[in-house]
């Protein structure tokens, strides 16, 4: 059984283990900062098993009116393909259905994780900006080689 719930406080070791499991080493270099970011997010939902073990999480940055940005969606690498990420994203899609923009950023299709990520998000009904006549812009990401 997977339990999806909102959380507002975070154990650094537990968060480190989750982010480390997916190789997000840029995040794990400063887990205190990651936890502060989680606390300051609009919403953080987690997926836990019945024993309370953290399986995954998703967090948003939002005005809760027009824009919802899914900042992170991650599931322990050992549990990929079990529907946990789908449940987290579906929860967010329902929660923010009233927002005009529901946006997230993921790896480019040419990266090792890109094809699987793009396929996953497409199966859940998301499309790329250019397919809607839109573009997204941002400042260059520092340490772009590592997530």
NORSUL-V364490 format. One record per pair of residues at least 24 apart in sequence whose C-alpha atoms are under 6 Angstrom apart, sorted by the first residue. I is the first residue (numbers start at 0). J is the second residue. Records with the same first field share a line. If there is no record, write none. Layout:
I=J / J
This chain:
0=48
1=47 / 48
2=46 / 47
3=45 / 46
4=44 / 45
5=43 / 44
6=43 / 44
7=38
17=75
20=75 / 76
21=76
23=146
25=146
64=98
65=98 / 99
66=98 / 100
67=101
68=101 / 102 / 103
69=103
